[in-house]
Amino acid sequence: MSWEIRDWPSTTPGAAVETRRTGAEGARRGSELATNLFSMRVLPLLLGTIQIAAVVGIGCSAADEARDPASATASGSAADSSAAVSAPPVWYSRVRTLDLTRDGRADSVHLQAVGARPDSLRISLSFFVAGEQKHREAWGSSYELALVDSAARWSPRVDTVLRARLDSVLASVVVEDLDAPGVRLMAEDRAVIAGLEPRPTQRVSFSYGYESTTRLVWDSPRERFVRLWSCC
């Protein structure tokens, strides 16, 4: 018995390249076919489902609002109520008109106390020149009631006592010429006045609380009040 050995034909490089090209072309066409099928069949179904869900959601919201119209503005009303609650009530408010700068024009002094209880009010005394606030002093009502017995601070009479004291604070605001007889200047006052040009010609004084007194002078070029002295 004899055996015949034959050489089998091998694949040429050109044939291998052609095979790869054919495979890539098939893959590309398959991808395009899948994309077209998704666009024509699946995508319209998804869009339709989204539109239906949106319509249902809008319908439910409209129905809820129709059943309870007040719910549409509930959040806004709650915000307004919260702002109203946070603002403390005005317990006392008075305004006095006088010429604070001696320029012949009317200025004003505002005294206000805010809070719910006479023993815990916030008091402010503000000085306005030409409609603008130029100085503000602030303190608590407990300082005004320092000489009032603690037990009496809860009685109805404390309202009358405190209002009378605040009236006296507003009345204590006076404008005096620095050169007027009886006007005394301390060394600290003279030091402050020496640093102002032109030299102020009057001072504003007021008292409040247990025994506090403050004196101011008007710095005309800078349109401001400068504190001369404040004690106790």
Residue, then its C-alpha position, 0 to 999 in steps of 0.5 A: m500500500s502506498w500513500e500519496i501526499r498532496d499539498w492543500p491550497s492555503t488561503t491567500p492574504g487577499a482572500a482573508v482581507e476580503t473575508r474581513r471586509t464582508g464581515a464588517e459590512g454585514a455587521r454595519r448593515g445589521s446595526e442599521l437594520a436594528t436602528n431602523l426597527f427601533s425608530m419605526r416600532v419601539l420609539p413611537l410606543l415609548l413616546g405615546t406612553i410618555q404623552i399619556a402619563a403627562v396627560v394623566g398627571i395634568g388631569c389629576s392635578a386639575a382634579d385635585e385643584a377643583r376639589d380644593p381650590a384653597s390648596a393652590t395658594a396654601s403655601g403662599s398663605a403659609a409664607d405670608s402668615s409666617a412673616a406676619v408672626s415673625a414681626p414683633p408688634v409695635w407697643y409704643s410709637r411717637v414722633r416729635t418734630l424739631d430743628l436738630t441742626r438749627d438750619g431752619r428746617a424741621d427734623s424729627v425724633h422717633l421713639q418706638a418700642v416693639g414686643a409683646r410684654p412691657d418687661s421685654l420690649r426693644i426700644s429705639l430712639s432715632f434722629f432724622v435729618a432731611g428725612e434720613q436717619k442720622h443717629r440711633e440709640a437702642w436699649g431694653s425696657s427692663y432698663e426703664l423699669a429698673l426702679v420698679d419692683s419686680a412683682a409690679r412688672w406683671s401688674p396692669r399698672v406697669d403699662t401706664v408707668l412705662r408709657a409715661r417713662l417713654d414720653s419723658v424720654l422723648a421730651s428730654v431731647v433738647v437742642e442747645d447752643l454751645d455758647a449759651p449760659g449754663v451749657r458746660l463742656m467737659a474736657e472730653d467734649r472740647a477735644v471732640i469739638a476741636g477735631l471738627e471743622p467748622r466748629p459745631t454751634q449747638r448740641v443735642s442732649f437726651s436722657y433715657g433708662y435708669e440714669s443715662t444721658t447722651r450728648l451729640v453735635w452735628d458735623s455739618p460737612r459730613e452730615r452726621f451726628v458725633r457723640l460728645w459724651s454718654c454716661c451711666 
